[in-house]
Amino acid sequence: MKKLMFCFFLLTGSFAFAQDDINVEGNTVTVREKAPVWPGCESSEDLKNCFNQKLMEHVKNNYKYPRNDKGEFIRGKVVVKMHVDEEGKTVVNSVKGDQKPVIAAVENMLKKIPEMKPGTRGGKPTKISYTLPLNL
């Protein structure tokens, strides 16, 4: 359980959502990138924090530890590269790790991520990419 909690804290620190204002001499051009909105976070004041909490809950509730032939849990590390597309769908680009059963369990868990409101840049829906290091 401690390792799972460590994974969550590692996850929480791995997200970065930019909200930058770019000033041009004499003119102000504002470019804002906003995170995708996880279902249930629509009224949250801190979308990044809410997104991270919902993702942690999703991992906790949907990741099923695989077992070996002796019935022991198989643990491992994976790095997930994914994005939330312009339609709010999660697209997994790669899952790399040291244990094939763990990779398969992570892929199954990721398939259950709900569709969400897409992230935006300059007010238009845009793809937002993530890299998630998981120690399970």
Backbone as a ProteinNet text record, in pm:
[ID]
protein_1_A
[PRIMARY]
MKKLMFCFFLLTGSFAFAQDDINVEGNTVTVREKAPVWPGCESSEDLKNCFNQKLMEHVKNNYKYPRNDKGEFIRGKVVVKMHVDEEGKTVVNSVKGDQKPVIAAVENMLKKIPEMKPGTRGGKPTKISYTLPLNL
[TERTIARY]
82.1	0	87	201.4	290.9	344.1	375	425.7	318.9	193.7	85.3	69	77.8	68.4	186.1	306.8	422.8	397	337	302.8	211.1	113.1	20	90.2	179.4	251.3	343.2	403.1	487.4	404.4	285.6	194.4	155.4	121.1	76.1	182.6	306.6	413.9	451.4	397.8	441.9	360.8	252.4	169.6	209.3	205.2	229.2	134	53.2	-38.5	3.1	31.1	75.8	-43.6	-31.7	-127.4	-43.7	9	102.6	38.9	75	41.2	168.1	156	270.1	247.1	335.5	322.9	414.5	360.8	436.5	438.1	553.8	569.2	450.1	380.1	267.8	137	140.3	19.8	28.4	-83	-84.6	-151.7	-77.9	-132.3	-142.5	-260.2	-280.3	-300.7	-214.4	-227.1	-241.1	-356.3	-379.7	-402.8	-330.5	-350.4	-419.9	-532.6	-608.1	-614.2	-607.7	-609	-743.1	-742.6	-870.8	-946.8	-1077.9	-1161.3	-1219.1	-1174.1	-1221.5	-1366.5	-1453.3	-1591.7	-1597.6	-1674.1	-1684	-1598.4	-1513.6	-1426.4	-1476.2	-1590.4	-1638.3	-1647.8	-1685.1	-1702.1	-1583	-1476.4	-1358.9	-1281.9	-1230.5	-1149.7	-1008	-959	-824.2	-834.4	-844.1	-863.6	-747.3	-625.5	-507.9	-515.5	-542.5	-550.4	-664.7	-779	-893.6	-863	-800.6	-762.2	-670.6	-568.9	-474.5	-543.5	-633.9	-705.8	-792.4	-862.6	-950	-867.3	-751.9	-665.6	-612.5	-572.7	-525.2	-636	-757.9	-871.8	-894.4	-882.3	-902.1	-800.1	-674.4	-570.2	-601.4	-631.7	-660.3	-777.9	-882.3	-1004.3	-1002.7	-915.3	-921.5	-798	-686.2	-567.6	-578.6	-565.8	-572.2	-433.8	-370.6	-237.2	-241.2	-157.2	-149.8	-77.3	-99	-34.6	45.2	150.1	228.3	165.5	231.4	177.5	162.1	239	230.4	123.5	57.9	-43.4	10.1	138.5	200.1	176.8	160.9	143	270.1	251.8	364.3	369.9	484.4	503.4	600.8	593.2	686	669.3	756.9	754.3	715.6	635	598.3	603.3	622.3	611.8	505.9	401.8	290.6	304	297.1	289.7	152.1	76.3	-61.3	-98.4	-214	-267	-419.2	-475.4	-619.9	-639.2	-712.6	-724.9	-826.6	-845.2	-934.1	-1080.5	-1114.5	-1251.1	-1267.8	-1158.7	-1164.8	-1142.3	-1095.9	-1069.5	-922.4	-897.9	-760.9	-703	-585.7	-516	-382.6	-359.9	-235.3	-137.4	-24.4	77.7	173.7	210.1	297	291.4	315.1	331.5	456	560	687	719	763.2	795.8	877.3	905.4	991.5	916.8	783	704	583.9	578.6	467.6	329.9	312.2	179.2	138	234.8	205.9	167.1	239	207	64.3	26.6	-108.5	-213.8	-185.4	-280.4	-295.6	-185.9	-192	-272.4	-249.5	-325.2	-474.7	-512.4	-653.9	-711.9	-634.7	-679.6	-698.3	-606.7	-613.3	-733.3	-775.6	-891.7	-1019.5	-1018.4	-1136.9	-1141	-1041.5	-1044.4	-1163.7	-1244.3	-1364.7	-1332.1	-1424	-1411.3	-1429.2	-1358.4	-1364.3	-1372.3	-1391	-1389.9	-1244.2	-1217.4	-1077.7	-1009.2	-877.5	-799	-809	-776.1	-783.4	-654.2	-629.8	-519.7	-573.1	-566	-622.2	-772	-838.6	-983.1	-1030.1	-937.2	-973.9	-931.1	-1013.2	-975	-839.5	-756.9	-623.7	-582.1	-488.2	-432.9	-338.8	-354	-266.8	-197.7	-64.7	13.2	59.5	74.9	120.2	221.6	313.3	402.8	383.6	343.1	312.4	408.8	499.6	581.5	503.3	485.2	409.3	497.1	496.6	567.8	461.5	426.8	315.2	364
-118.2	0	125.2	118.7	233.6	262.9	158	178.3	240.2	198.5	256	403.9	438.8	579.3	658.5	598.2	664.7	692.3	594.1	609.3	729.1	744.6	855.7	989	996.8	1122	1151.6	1047.7	1065.1	1115	1057.8	1100.5	1247.1	1283.8	1419.6	1520.7	1488.7	1580.9	1580.4	1486.7	1473.5	1555.5	1617.7	1695.5	1841.4	1903.5	2048.1	2104.9	2198.4	2265.1	2410.6	2457.9	2595.9	2688.6	2801	2908.9	3034.9	3057.6	3165.9	3279.7	3400.5	3518.3	3559.3	3587.9	3631.9	3776.8	3862.1	4004.2	4038.8	4107.9	4156.4	4307.6	4369.6	4516	4589.2	4664.2	4745.3	4669.9	4539.4	4457.7	4344.2	4294.5	4177.9	4064.1	3955.8	3834.4	3733.2	3686.3	3592.1	3452.7	3362	3222.8	3142.8	3084.7	3005.5	2860.2	2774.3	2630.9	2582	2515.7	2464.7	2313.3	2253.7	2108.1	2050.2	1923.3	1854.4	1849.5	1843.1	1842.3	1702.3	1636.7	1502.4	1513.6	1418.2	1423.8	1436.3	1532.6	1560	1677.8	1727.9	1841.2	1971.4	1968.1	2084.2	2211.6	2200.2	2319.4	2343.5	2268.4	2283.1	2410.8	2476.4	2596.1	2559.9	2442.9	2398.4	2272.9	2293.4	2181.1	2083.6	2134.6	2047.2	1952.6	2006.5	1925.4	1824.6	1868.3	1778.8	1666.9	1702.4	1602.7	1498.4	1544.8	1452.6	1362.1	1418.1	1337.6	1232.1	1272.4	1177.1	1068	1104.4	1003.8	907	958.4	870.7	775.4	827.7	742.4	636.1	676.1	582.2	468.4	501.4	398	307	365.9	288.8	193.3	241.1	161.7	65.7	88.5	8.8	-73.7	-48.9	-129.7	-259.1	-369.8	-501.8	-565.5	-584.7	-644.2	-784.7	-811.7	-947.4	-1039.2	-1168	-1266.9	-1365.4	-1419.9	-1523	-1660	-1766.5	-1902	-1944.1	-1882.1	-1913.7	-1831.4	-1741.6	-1657.2	-1528.9	-1503.2	-1381.9	-1264.2	-1146.9	-1026.6	-996.8	-955.5	-914.4	-762.5	-711.1	-566.4	-523	-395.9	-345.8	-197.4	-145.6	-4.1	8.5	109.1	138.4	288.9	325.3	464.5	469.4	546.6	559.5	692.8	688.6	810.1	810.4	916.6	924	1069.9	1089.5	1224.9	1220.7	1335.2	1353.7	1435.7	1378.5	1443	1556.9	1613.7	1729.2	1696.9	1569.7	1526.9	1482.1	1484.4	1444.6	1297	1225.7	1082.9	1060.9	965.2	932.2	837.1	872.1	789.9	749.3	618.7	569	548.6	618.2	606.9	492.4	473.4	361	333.9	207.5	165.5	78.9	127.4	53.4	18.5	-105	-148.5	-274.6	-323.7	-440	-571.5	-565.6	-686.9	-687.5	-785.1	-790.5	-798.5	-876.6	-879.6	-743.5	-668.3	-535.6	-440.8	-448.7	-365.8	-392.7	-520.7	-557.5	-505.2	-514	-465.2	-313.3	-242.3	-96.5	-60.6	-131.7	-104.2	-123.9	-229.5	-252.6	-141.4	-94.3	14.3	143.2	171.1	294.7	295.8	180	172.2	219.5	220.6	256.6	405	483.4	626.9	687	764.4	819.5	929.8	950.8	1062.9	1190.7	1293.9	1418.4	1538.9	1654.2	1778	1801.4	1823.4	1834.9	1959.5	1953.6	2070.4	2172.6	2296.8	2402.5	2482.6	2542.1	2636.3	2750.8	2869.1	2984.1	2971.1	2898.2	2881.7	2771.5	2703.4	2596.5	2461.5	2356.9	2224.3	2184.1	2124.4	2083	1955.3	1887.3	1764.9	1803.7	1738.1	1760.2	1626.7	1628.8	1506.3	1489.3	1363.1	1327.9	1215.4	1217.7	1104.5	1068.3	944.6	898.5	788.7	815.7	708.2	641.5	511.9	438.7	330.2	319.6	215.5	134.2	20.8	-58.5	-187.4
0	0	0	72.4	75.7	-63.7	-139.3	-275	-364.2	-344.8	-423.6	-390.8	-263.8	-224.8	-281.8	-279	-338	-485.2	-552.3	-693.9	-713.2	-625.4	-637.3	-619.5	-520.9	-499.8	-617.1	-671.5	-789.4	-905.9	-921.4	-1027.3	-1011.9	-889	-863.7	-902.9	-879.2	-912.8	-1058.5	-1136.4	-1275.1	-1374.4	-1328.1	-1418.9	-1416.2	-1532.3	-1539.8	-1643.2	-1598.6	-1689.1	-1695.5	-1814.1	-1829.4	-1839.1	-1774.8	-1791.6	-1804	-1922.4	-1944.5	-2020.7	-1982.2	-2059.5	-2132.2	-2259.3	-2338.5	-2375.4	-2333.2	-2364.4	-2481	-2577.7	-2692.3	-2682.9	-2708.1	-2696.5	-2756.9	-2673.6	-2721.5	-2730.7	-2739.2	-2750.2	-2649.1	-2610.7	-2523	-2597	-2609.9	-2669.6	-2556.3	-2530.4	-2421.3	-2478.2	-2436.1	-2475.3	-2347	-2327.9	-2207.4	-2247	-2177.4	-2194.5	-2068.8	-2087.8	-1974.1	-1981.9	-1867.5	-1855.9	-1897.8	-1940.2	-1960.6	-1828.1	-1836.4	-1715.9	-1696.7	-1590.5	-1555.9	-1510.3	-1546.1	-1498.8	-1346.4	-1299.5	-1157	-1113.3	-1204	-1171.4	-1233.7	-1298	-1373.2	-1288.8	-1162.7	-1079.4	-987.1	-1005.3	-920.3	-954.8	-851.7	-873.6	-916.5	-874.4	-907.8	-994.7	-1126.3	-1218.7	-1216.1	-1204.8	-1202.4	-1083.4	-965.3	-844.9	-853.8	-902.8	-916.6	-1015.9	-1130.6	-1230.3	-1166.8	-1093	-1030.1	-929	-848.2	-750.2	-818.1	-923.8	-994.2	-1062	-1116.9	-1179.2	-1074.3	-958.3	-850.4	-806.2	-791.4	-755.5	-861.6	-987.8	-1097.6	-1090.6	-1068.3	-1057.8	-939.8	-826.1	-704.3	-724.3	-791.6	-806.8	-925.1	-1022.4	-1145	-1175.8	-1107.3	-1132.5	-1053.8	-1122.7	-1060.3	-1069.5	-953	-951.6	-1010	-1109.1	-1162.5	-1063.3	-1078.3	-990.9	-1074.3	-1013.9	-1080.5	-1054.3	-1099.5	-1084.3	-938.2	-849.7	-707.2	-634.9	-708.1	-648.3	-587.2	-606.4	-551.7	-646.5	-586.7	-667.8	-745.9	-869.9	-953.7	-949.6	-916.3	-907.6	-1015.9	-1049.9	-1150.4	-1172.9	-1255.9	-1291.8	-1438	-1467.3	-1605.9	-1628.3	-1752.9	-1793.6	-1903.3	-1878.2	-1971.8	-2043.9	-2175.6	-2256.2	-2319.9	-2291.8	-2340.2	-2362	-2422.9	-2436.3	-2432	-2396.7	-2406	-2532.2	-2629.8	-2761.1	-2761.1	-2877.6	-2894.4	-2866.7	-2860.8	-2831.2	-2686.5	-2608.5	-2468.4	-2444.6	-2547.5	-2533.5	-2499.5	-2410.5	-2372.8	-2476	-2528	-2626.6	-2565.2	-2550.3	-2494.2	-2608.9	-2601.1	-2704.3	-2676.4	-2550.1	-2515.4	-2365.9	-2332	-2193.1	-2192.6	-2127.2	-2123	-1979.7	-1959.7	-1825	-1825	-1704.3	-1688.7	-1668.1	-1653.8	-1631.5	-1725.3	-1815.1	-1912	-1846.6	-1739.4	-1676.7	-1617.9	-1567.3	-1512.6	-1625.9	-1736.6	-1853.5	-1898.8	-1907.4	-1950.5	-1852.2	-1722.5	-1621.6	-1630.1	-1655	-1670.1	-1794.7	-1905.2	-2027.6	-2005.1	-1932.4	-1902.2	-1816	-1719.5	-1632.9	-1712.4	-1804.6	-1883.1	-1977.5	-2024	-2112.6	-2043.3	-1911.4	-1834.3	-1796.6	-1841	-1811.7	-1884.3	-1814.3	-1878.3	-1978.6	-2070.4	-2162.7	-2082.1	-2118.9	-2043	-2135.1	-2077	-2154.6	-2195.2	-2323.2	-2367.2	-2312.8	-2309.3	-2273.7	-2385.2	-2353	-2454.2	-2455.6	-2569.2	-2585.5	-2669.4	-2614.4	-2684.5	-2704.8	-2614.7	-2622.8	-2716.6	-2784.8	-2878.3	-2821.7	-2842.5	-2795.2	-2853.6	-2768	-2811.3	-2740.5	-2798	-2740.4	-2626.4	-2511.7	-2397	-2367.7	-2368	-2348.9	-2205.3	-2164.6	-2030.2	-2037.8	-1944.4	-1920	-1774.1	-1748.7	-1613.6	-1571.4	-1479.7	-1424.8	-1312	-1319.3	-1216.4	-1156.3	-1025.2	-953.9	-882.1	-938.1	-886.1	-822.7
[MASK]
++++++++++++++++++++++++++++++++++++++++++++++++++++++++++++++++++++++++++++++++++++++++++++++++++++++++++++++++++++++++++++++++++++++++

